[in-house]
Amino acid sequence: MSRSATPQPTGLTVHQTSRQLEISFDDGATFRIPFELMRVYSPSAEVQGHGPGQEVLQTGKREVLIERVEMVGHYAIQPFFSDGHDSGLYTWELLHRLGMEQDALMAHYLRRVADAGVDRDAPMAAAAAGCGHHGH
């Protein structure tokens, strides 16, 4: 039994020009994950909220860049996005899922944007201090 069923990364490249994170895994898979997809599916509380239905819809992230990536132990990376977002820890499992399911995830994201009646490229209001929720 392997100590981890999660594929381990064998390579990681940040492509600024195409705005994609290229990641290769030891199961032979290589993915190019758009920064936008990573950013709108950030595992951080700022994006995911504190429970189901609390997710904060992210917009205006198509042009976002990853300025640098730091390793977190041997299990995750912490990307520093150009919009100041840096609180998401992306585990190998999450990155593998984002790579595997990126088309479905992007379609789901675009559907959420459409359902919310917002523009995918609309800039987001500056995040208020603390964790206040805006009423609708």
N, C-alpha and C positions, 0 to 999 in steps of 0.2 A: 504494500500500500504506500503510495507516495505521500510525502508529508503534506502535499498540497495538490488539490485537483486543479487549481487555477494555473493556466499557462503562465510561464515566467517570460518577461521580455528579454530579447536578445539584442535589441537595437532600438534607439530612439533618436529621431531627428526632427528638429523644429524647422519647418519651411516657412519663412516669413513671406516670401513672394506669393506663394499659392495659399497662404494661411491654412496650412494643414500640419498636423502632427503625424509624422510617420512612425509607426511602432511595429516591430517584428516580435513574434512570440516563438517560444520553443516548440509549439505545435505546428510550426511551419506557416502560420498565418502572418500576413503583413497587411496593415491597414493604414490608410491615410485619412485621419479624422479631421474634419474642418474645425478650426478654432471656434467658429460660431456655434457648432453643435456642442462642443465641450463646454462652452460658456453658458449656453442656455440650459444645459443639463448638469450644471455644477452641483456636486453633492453637498454644497455648503448650506447651512441653515438660512442664509440670506436669500437663497434661491428656492430651496425646498420647503422653507417654513418649518413649523414645529409639529406637523402632523398632516395627515391626508386633507387635501382641500386647501391647505395653507400655502401652496406653491405660489411663488411670485413670478408671473409671466415676464420673461426677459425680452426686451426688444432693442433694436438699434445695435445689434452685436455683429452684423455681417462684416463690418470692417475691423473688428477687434483683433488685436495682435497678442501673441504670447511673447512677453519681453524676455522672460527667462523661466527656467524650470529648475526646481530644487528637488532632490531626492528626499523622501521621508522614509527613513529606515530602509527595509528591503521589500516594502510592500506597496509603496505609493509614490506619486509625484505631486508636487504642489506648483502649479503654473501661476505665474504672475502676469495677469492680463493688463493690456494697455489702458483699460478703463478703471484700473485701480482694484479690481476684484482679485483677491489672492487667498480667500479663505476656504477654497475647495481642495480637498485631498482626494486625488483620483487614484484609486487602487488599481492594481493590474486587472482584477476582475471587472471593474467598471470600464476600464479602457478597452478591454477585450469585447465587452458587451456593446459599447458605443461603436466599435469598429464593425462588429458582426451585424448590428441592427441599425446602422446609421441611416439607411434609406427610410425605414419604417419610423425611426425616431424623428427624423426631419419632417416627414409627412405629418406626424402627430403634432409636432411643434407648430407647423404652418397652419394646421387645422385649429389649434388652440388660439393662435393669433387671429385667424379669421373669425372664429366664434366670439372672441372678445371684442371684435370690431376695431382692432388697432392695427396700425401699420407696422409691419415687420421692422422697418427702418426708423421708426419713431424713437427719438432719444428718450431715455428713461428719466423720470424726475430724480433728482439727487436723493439718495437714500437718507431718510431722516435718522438722526441719532437714536440709539436704542432700538426697540423692536416694535414700534407702533404700527398698527395696521390701518390702512386707509379705508374708510367706509365707502361703499358704492351707492 
